[in-house]
Structure formats: C-alpha cells, structure tokens
Amino acid sequence: MRRKRGDWLAAGFDLLREEGEQALTLERLCGHMALTRGSFYHHFKGMPEYRQALLDAWKDSLTEQVIAQVPVSVSGLEALSVLDQAVTALDHRLDLAFRAWSLRDPAVREAMSEVDARRISALTLWHEQAGHPRAGNLAQLEYATFLGAQALGRVSDEGHLHSIHALAMSALIRELIRTEKPDAG
C-alpha cells in the first residue's frame, strides 16, 4: 500500500501527541509507519522540511479550518456559538503538544505566536460584531480561559466547557460594561 504525504504527517501527529517532539525522529517515524527511509524521502527532503510541514498542517487543521467553520453570513453572537461547538471537537492533546514543543523550539514558538494571534484576531472580530465593549480585551481573556481549560483537560467535556465559558464570558462582559460607563458622581 502506497503511503501519502498526509500519512506521514498523521504519524508525526500521533508521535507528538503521545510522546512529545523528542519522538519525531526519522527512525521512530519509519518504525511507526512500518516503511523505509526511502518512502519518507519520497515526500520530504529531510526532517527540517517535515517539521515545517507538521507545523503548517497543525496551523491549518486546528486554527484555519476551525475558523472556516464559522459562516461569514452569521452575526457575531452566532459566530461565537458556532466556534464553541467546533472547539470541543479539536484534538486538544495535539494542540497542547505543540504548545509544549514551542517552549523549546524557536520556530515552533513563532508558529505558536502566529496561531495565538490569529485565534485572538478572529475572536476580536466576532466580539466586535456582537457589539461587546473592549472586544480585543474580551477576546484575549476568552482565549486565556480556553487555554486554561485546555491545560486542565476540561475542553473535551462539552458540558463543562460550555458552562465555564458562559460563566466567564457573562462575568467579563458585565465587568467591561460596568467599567465603560462613566461615573454618575
């Protein structure tokens, strides 16, 4: 059976998710795939290209494809609701593996910064469309809440994620509205 480039990336995701970036060696990949080095080199010039392809595939699948699930025609509140549903289905262990890897690798750290900025930018837009005050601050706080829930392993539990998210967002929005109003005295 002939393997495709995507099969090699999926194998890398498996190793990264289960064992961390130290498992991303040519030997481990070939062993995981039960294929030879020649098969790897048919798709990639070497490990640096492979690691970049992993980063690109992660950015696309866990950020761009998620954002693309939100129809352009929906309102800000609807967009945030659609996003909530999409986020629970993410591969959070893989996302956390990339975040951990970013602590030790400058190229991955740069990609992580791009992903964080992209996610916050999308949230900011949808909060602006929803008419929320200080949408950029709200987006950053919402994203920080998401990262905390993800780190605690609470994001895949849809009921828990939605309840904690609703609580955090309502408190944040109330506070932002309160601080936006000029003092009456």
N, C-alpha and C positions, 0 to 999 in steps of 0.2 A: 504494500500500500504506500503510495507516494504521499509524503507529508508536505504541507504548505507552510508558508512563512507564518501564518497565523497560528499554526500548531506549535511552532517553536516559541512564539510569544505566550501562548497559553501555558506551555510548560514552564516558562520563566515566571509567569504569574503564580503558578502552583508552588514552585520552589520558594519564591519570595514570600508568599503568604504563609507558608508552613515553616520555613526555616530562616528567613531573612536573606539580605543581599549577599552574605558570605557563601550561600549555596549557589549563587549564579556563576558557576564555573563551566567551562566547556565540557569537562568530564562529567559533571553532575547532569548537565542538560542532555548530553548524549545518552547517558545511562537512563535518565528519566524517560526519554523518547525511544530508547532501545534502537538507536540509529548511530551511524558513524559520523566522524568529524566532517567527512566529505559532504554529507547531507546538510550539515549546519552551514558549511562554507558555500554551498549552492545558493543559500538565501542571504547570507551575511558575510561581509569582508572580514569580520573579526568581532571580538567581544565589545569594543567601544561602539561599533555600529549597532550591535544587538542591544546593548543597554540603552542607547538613544531610541531605538525602535520600541523598546519596552516603555520608556518614558512617554513617548508620543502616543502609544496605544492606551496607556493609563489616562493621560490627559484627555484623550478623545472619549474613551468609554465612561469614565467616571465624572467627567465635567461637561464636555461639549454635547454628548448625546443626552445627558440628563437635562441640560438647559434647553436642548432642541425639543424635548417632550412637551414643553410649555408652548401652546399655540400662540402665535403673535396676536391673534384677534381677541384674546381674553383680557379681562381687566386685571389690575394689579393684585387684588384680593384673590381672584380666581387663579392667577398665575402662581401665587404663593401656595394655594391649596393643591394645585397640580404638582408643584415641586415637592411638597410634603409627602405626597404619595410616592413620587419617584425616588425620593431619598431613602425610604425604608427598604427598597429593593436593591440598593447598592451593595457592592462587595466591600463591606467596611473593614474587614481584616486586611484586604489588599490595600485599601486606602491608608490604613494605619501602617502597613509595612513600608509603603513609600514614604510616609511621614518620618518613620524611624530611620530609614535609609538617608533621608535628607539631612539628618543630624550629623552624618559622617561623610557626605559626598557633596562638594560644591555644585556640581552640575545638577544633581537631584534637588539640592536646596533651591537653586534658581528655578527649576521647573515647579517646585512646590510653591514658591512665591508667586509665580505666574498663575498657577491654579487657584491659590487663595485669592489673588486679586480678581481673577475672572469670576469666581463664585460670588465674591462680595459685590462686584460691579453689577451682576445680574440681580442680586437681592436688592441692591440700592434702587435700581430701575423699577422693580416691581413695588417696592415700598413707596417710591415717588408716585407711581401710577395709582396706588391705593390712597394717596393723599396723607400718608403718615408724616408727622413732623420729624425733622432731622433724619431723613431716610438713610443717609450714609452711616450715621452713628448707629441707628437701629439695625442696619444690615450687618455691621461689624459685631454688634452684640449678639444678634441672632446666630451668626456664623460661629462665634465663640461658644455659644450654648450648644450648637451642633457638635463642634469638636470635642467639647467636654463630654457630651452624651456618647459620642463615638468612642472616646478613650475609656469610658466606663463600661462599654459594651451594651449600652441601652438603646442603641439606634435601631436595631433589627426588631425589637419588641414594639410593634406598631402602636399599640395602645399606650404604652408608657411614653414613647416618643411624642405622640400627639398631645397627651395630657401635660407633660412637662413643657413642651413647646408652647402650647396655648397659654399656660400659666405664665411663662417667662415673657411671651410677647404681650399679653394683656398688661402685665405689670410695667414692662418697658414703655409701651405706648402711653399708658396713663401718666407715667412719670415724665415722659417727654412732652406731653400735652400740658401737664402742670407747670413745668419749667419754661414753657414757651409763653405762657400767659403773663402779662405784666402785673406787678403787684398792685393791688387795689388801694393800698395805704400809702 
